[in-house]
Amino acid sequence: MRLMADQRGKFVVLEGIDGSGTTTHVARLADRLRREKVLVRTTREPSDGPIGTLVRQVLSGRVIVPGGRAPNWATMALLFAADRMDHVEAEIEPWINQGGVLISDRYDASSLAYQSVSSGRGGVEAVEWIRALNKFCARPDLTIVLDVNFEEAARRRDQRGEPAQLYEQNEVQRALAVFYRDLAKHLPKDRIVLVDAGGAIDEVHERIYAAYAGFAGTT
């Protein structure tokens, strides 16, 4: 496998609303880079660590607070931030320090989007607080946002035949789609590329690969 020239790897994140294809395209991009002999690993958030496992149980409705409801947006933001710090320490930093490329299915942009939209505070105050919570997390070298019409994303979610998770109501997803299109405004120092995620999987993959290759060719 080929190491990066500077011996420090790169951290790439795919983001988007539920049904945008982040999980599918993380795997597709990683497979292509492996064929190119790049040292690559995939990961996800919530992570597979102890806090991430708890968060996944909350999202699926297996963990609730008294009264039978999910934890509020601030509690969720704290849980995601705690999982992220553990994720950075246990997996992200060790891998990129070896010189590999790490591709993550979601990262802190998801917290900014999902918790601010669900906060009911207009977003600005929540975004600032969530950014502060994640101040000491490693920054992605590239974030690729998969931009898809929320109706198309809803159709894809329906095709899964799985119970809806915490944030999968259509009105929430509509607001999330708008937030993600403006993500660069909320993370102005990050390298963010918006990719059209509509159409056939192969076509979307080529757009994602082009975004990655454009980034890799400048580093």
Stockholm file with secondary structure:
# STOCKHOLM 1.0

chainA/1-219         MRLMADQRGKFVVLEGIDGSGTTTHVARLADRLRREKVLVRTTREPSDGPIGTLVRQVLSGRVIVPGGRAPNWATMALLFAADRMDHVEAEIEPWINQGGVLISDRYDASSLAYQSVSSGRGGVEAVEWIRALNKFCARPDLTIVLDVNFEEAARRRDQRGEPAQLYEQNEVQRALAVFYRDLAKHLPKDRIVLVDAGGAIDEVHERIYAAYAGFAGTT
#=GR chainA/1-219 SS CBCCTTSCCEEEEEECSTTSCHHHHHHHHHHHHHHTTBCEEEEESSCSSHHHHHHHHHHTTSSCBTTTBCCCHHHHHHHHHHHHHHHIIIIIHHHHHTTCEEEEECCHHHHHHHHHHHHTSTTHHHHHHHHHHTTTSCCCSEEEEEECCHHHHHHHHHHHTCCCCTTCCHHHHHHHHHHHHTHHHHSTTSCEEEEECCSCHHHHHHHHHHHHHHHHTTC
#=GC SS_cons         CBCCTTSCCEEEEEECSTTSCHHHHHHHHHHHHHHTTBCEEEEESSCSSHHHHHHHHHHTTSSCBTTTBCCCHHHHHHHHHHHHHHHIIIIIHHHHHTTCEEEEECCHHHHHHHHHHHHTSTTHHHHHHHHHHTTTSCCCSEEEEEECCHHHHHHHHHHHTCCCCTTCCHHHHHHHHHHHHTHHHHSTTSCEEEEECCSCHHHHHHHHHHHHHHHHTTC
//
